[in-house]
Amino acid sequence: MPVNCPSLIARLRSSAPLLRTFVGLRSLLMLVIVLGIMLSVSGCADTGADISAPSAATSPAIPVRVAPVQVTDEQPLLRFASTSRSRQRAALTFQVGGVIQHRHAEIGQHVEAGQTLMQLYNPGLEPAAQAARHRLSQLESDRLQAQNELARLETLYQRGVIPLQELEQQHTRVSALTASVDNAAAGLMQAQQLLAETTLQAPFAGTVDAILLEPGEYAQPGQAVMRLASDARLETEIRVPAHLTDNLTVGQQLTAWSSLGSRAPQTATIVEIGQGNSGESALYPVILSLDNTDFRAGEALEIGVPQRHEPALVIPLSAVMRSADGLTVFRVDNARAQRVPVDVEQLQGELAVIRPGVLSEGHQVVYAGLTRLADGDPVEVLP
């Protein structure tokens, strides 16, 4: 009970003469007064605690808006730019050096396999071939003469006119000349092949894409002088990040769009997937066949690559919060907000694709009213 302070003071004043008489009781009187004040303060504090306790127990729920965790089968596409090209293409070169003498094809001209495209002049090749031919002819004559001599010595040996040693020497001479003839024949073949290299022929049927050297210019051995591309099969190449190659397989069909808006989307088939990259780029090559399309070589294309193939869990992007422990959301359980971690795989517009974990399809997550929430707070879900 609270102490009635005015009444206490009045009583003390009325008993003041008595108190002066009993000086020994003065200290006791002071002690009684102090104890009374302390009891009154203690009573006030207890009363305040009783009043505030019901307030904490009945704290109001925080209004929030929630959205369910959903499963989506949508496969968003990432478009990669590319250019169609011939799958069979070659940069044509001469294996010998010389001056371009004649050109028999123009840019854009269709040529057949084996057709002559260019001719080169090298002043040392024709004389070398002739010298190899004469050398072979001389050695063949020497071998024929040695063989005739061997036949004559064999007759003389049978008659006992010459010793065996002389006959064996002739056999050795014939064998040496035979080896020389074979060596000369090989040299002649090499010289003729080098001479034939002065004529550039189409290795396959196709279209001339580029002329790199003109008549009168000198061509180094192995230097590209012309580019040829086949018209039969087309392909294109795109470069994608490493994580997208996990969703691609050889034989998979992707959508291809032409830069010409009037054309309908067509189908491209994956034929090769790069599994490494030795260059500075972090992108991996993917080759696609365009055999069943009506694209032309050199046409600008866009290839759609799906980001995933399996259904995924999605939540509103506004529900995701960044904290010291990583990305989290507030999940509503029994009208209370519970902070749980999430693993965001990728963003898809205003949605976040998450990996399965503490959240599953149907869970409710808070996407509005996050700033006033703490873990364990009661919530009121607004419609």
Beta strands, then each sheet from edge to edge (+ up, - down):
strand 1: 62-68
strand 2: 70-72
strand 3: 77-83
strand 4: 85-86
strand 5: 89-93
strand 6: 98-103
strand 7: 110-111
strand 8: 116-121
strand 9: 199-201
strand 10: 206-211
strand 11: 218-219
strand 12: 224-229
strand 13: 234-241
strand 14: 253-258
strand 15: 266-273
strand 16: 283-289
strand 17: 300-306
strand 18: 312-316
strand 19: 321-323
strand 20: 326-333
strand 21: 336-341
strand 22: 344-348
strand 23: 351-354
strand 24: 364-368
strand 25: 379-381
sheet 1: 24+ 1- 25-
sheet 2: 2+ 18- 23+ 22-
sheet 3: 3+ 17- 14+ 15- 16+ 13- 4+
sheet 4: 5+ 12- 10+ 7-
sheet 5: 9+ 8- 6+ 11-
sheet 6: 19+ 20- 21+
end
